[in-house]
């Protein structure tokens, strides 16, 4: 994309110029990463010149999955108990060292996870809930991250 494109969001001025054609505009991920949710009614993901996904931000994020819960136990020895406990709420997914994470499967939500931790006396040093992002959609649909993203 060329910097002077009239349909590009002006990240420095915080405004969105009128699109060149009604209903069309382009958002360059280099200029405003993370703001497409607020700026676009519909999003198209293009990989190697082909549209690989298209829809509203909410539709695209719903396609790739549910939220992920990651828990770091206070006691490293509780990691196996944590694995059994969180397994009730979803499928195991990647987590950082010393943590366990599941992608929620609809059998409970974050408050249910916290109640289960409490009832099983597993103390958490940290609990993180990760909602799918458009970056996650891009990765799921293309197999690689956006240039300049934190995962690179």
C-alpha positions as CSV (number, residue, x, y, z in Angstrom):
1,X,0.0,0.0,0.0
2,X,1.1,3.5,-0.8
3,X,1.4,6.0,2.1
4,X,-0.8,8.5,0.3
5,X,-3.8,6.2,-0.1
6,X,-6.9,8.3,0.5
7,X,-8.7,5.4,2.0
8,X,-6.0,4.6,4.6
9,X,-6.6,5.4,8.3
10,X,-4.4,8.2,9.4
11,X,-2.9,6.8,12.6
12,X,-1.0,10.0,13.3
13,X,-4.1,12.2,13.2
14,X,-6.5,9.6,14.6
15,X,-9.0,10.0,11.9
16,X,-10.3,7.9,8.9
17,X,-10.5,9.8,5.6
18,X,-13.5,9.1,3.4
19,X,-13.0,6.0,1.3
20,X,-12.1,6.3,-2.3
21,X,-15.2,4.2,-3.1
22,X,-18.2,4.1,-0.8
23,X,-18.0,1.1,1.5
24,X,-14.3,0.4,0.8
25,X,-11.2,1.3,2.6
26,X,-7.9,-0.2,3.6
27,X,-6.2,-0.5,6.9
28,X,-2.5,-1.2,6.9
29,X,-1.5,-3.4,9.8
30,X,1.8,-1.6,10.0
31,X,0.2,1.7,10.8
32,X,-2.6,0.7,13.2
33,X,-2.2,-2.8,14.4
34,X,-4.9,-3.8,16.8
35,X,-7.4,-1.1,15.8
36,X,-9.2,-2.9,13.0
37,X,-11.9,-4.1,15.5
38,X,-12.9,-0.5,16.1
39,X,-12.4,0.9,12.6
40,X,-13.8,-1.8,10.2
41,X,-17.3,-3.2,9.8
42,X,-15.8,-6.1,7.8
43,X,-12.3,-7.4,7.5
44,X,-10.6,-9.4,4.7
45,X,-7.4,-11.3,5.4
46,X,-5.2,-11.5,2.3
47,X,-2.3,-14.0,2.2
48,X,-0.1,-14.1,-0.9
49,X,-2.6,-12.2,-2.9
50,X,-5.7,-14.3,-2.1
51,X,-8.5,-13.6,0.3
52,X,-8.3,-16.4,2.9
53,X,-11.0,-15.0,5.3
54,X,-13.7,-12.3,5.3
55,X,-16.3,-11.2,7.7
56,X,-16.9,-8.9,10.7
57,X,-14.2,-8.9,13.3
58,X,-16.5,-10.8,15.7
59,X,-17.4,-13.5,13.1
60,X,-13.7,-14.1,12.2
61,X,-12.7,-14.4,15.9
62,X,-15.6,-16.7,16.6
63,X,-14.5,-19.0,13.7
64,X,-11.1,-19.7,15.3
65,X,-12.2,-20.6,18.8
66,X,-13.2,-19.8,22.3
67,X,-11.3,-17.9,24.9
68,X,-8.2,-19.5,26.5
69,X,-7.6,-19.6,30.3
70,X,-4.0,-19.9,31.5
71,X,-3.2,-20.5,35.2
72,X,0.2,-20.3,37.0
73,X,-0.1,-22.2,40.3
74,X,1.6,-20.7,43.4
75,X,3.2,-24.1,44.0
76,X,4.9,-25.7,41.0
77,X,3.9,-29.1,42.5
78,X,0.2,-28.3,41.8
79,X,0.8,-28.3,38.0
80,X,-0.5,-31.8,37.6
81,X,-3.6,-31.2,39.7
82,X,-4.1,-28.0,37.7
83,X,-3.9,-30.1,34.5
84,X,-6.7,-32.4,35.8
85,X,-8.9,-29.6,37.1
86,X,-8.7,-27.4,34.0
87,X,-9.2,-30.4,31.7
88,X,-12.8,-30.3,32.8
89,X,-13.2,-26.9,31.1
90,X,-11.5,-27.4,27.8
91,X,-8.7,-28.8,25.6
92,X,-5.1,-28.3,26.6
93,X,-3.3,-25.6,24.6
94,X,0.1,-24.1,24.6
95,X,1.2,-22.3,27.8
96,X,4.3,-20.7,29.0
97,X,6.7,-22.7,31.3
98,X,5.2,-23.2,34.8
99,X,1.6,-22.6,33.6
100,X,-1.2,-24.7,32.2
101,X,-3.8,-23.5,29.7
102,X,-7.0,-24.7,28.1
103,X,-9.1,-23.4,25.3
104,X,-12.6,-23.1,26.9
105,X,-15.1,-25.6,25.5
106,X,-18.3,-24.1,26.8
107,X,-18.5,-26.2,29.9
108,X,-18.1,-23.3,32.3
109,X,-16.6,-19.8,32.2
110,X,-13.9,-18.0,34.1
111,X,-15.9,-17.7,37.4
112,X,-16.5,-21.5,37.2
113,X,-12.7,-22.1,36.8
114,X,-12.0,-19.9,39.8
115,X,-14.6,-21.7,41.9
116,X,-13.1,-25.0,40.9
117,X,-9.6,-23.8,41.9
118,X,-10.9,-22.7,45.2
119,X,-12.8,-26.0,45.9
120,X,-9.7,-28.1,45.1
121,X,-7.4,-25.8,47.1
122,X,-5.2,-25.0,44.2
123,X,-3.9,-21.5,44.7
124,X,-3.1,-19.5,41.6
125,X,-0.3,-17.0,41.4
126,X,-1.7,-15.7,38.1
127,X,-4.9,-16.3,36.0
128,X,-5.1,-15.0,32.4
129,X,-8.1,-15.0,30.1
130,X,-7.2,-14.5,26.5
131,X,-9.9,-13.7,24.0
132,X,-9.1,-14.4,20.3
133,X,-7.8,-11.4,18.5
134,X,-7.5,-10.6,14.8
135,X,-3.8,-11.4,15.1
136,X,-4.9,-14.9,16.2
137,X,-7.3,-15.1,13.2
138,X,-4.4,-14.1,10.8
139,X,-2.2,-16.8,12.3
140,X,-4.9,-19.5,12.2
141,X,-5.9,-18.6,8.6
142,X,-2.4,-18.1,7.1
143,X,-0.1,-20.2,9.3
144,X,2.2,-17.2,10.1
145,X,2.1,-14.0,12.2
146,X,1.8,-10.5,10.9
147,X,5.1,-8.7,10.3
148,X,6.1,-6.7,13.4
149,X,3.8,-8.6,15.8
150,X,5.0,-9.6,19.2
151,X,5.1,-13.3,18.2
152,X,7.7,-12.6,15.5
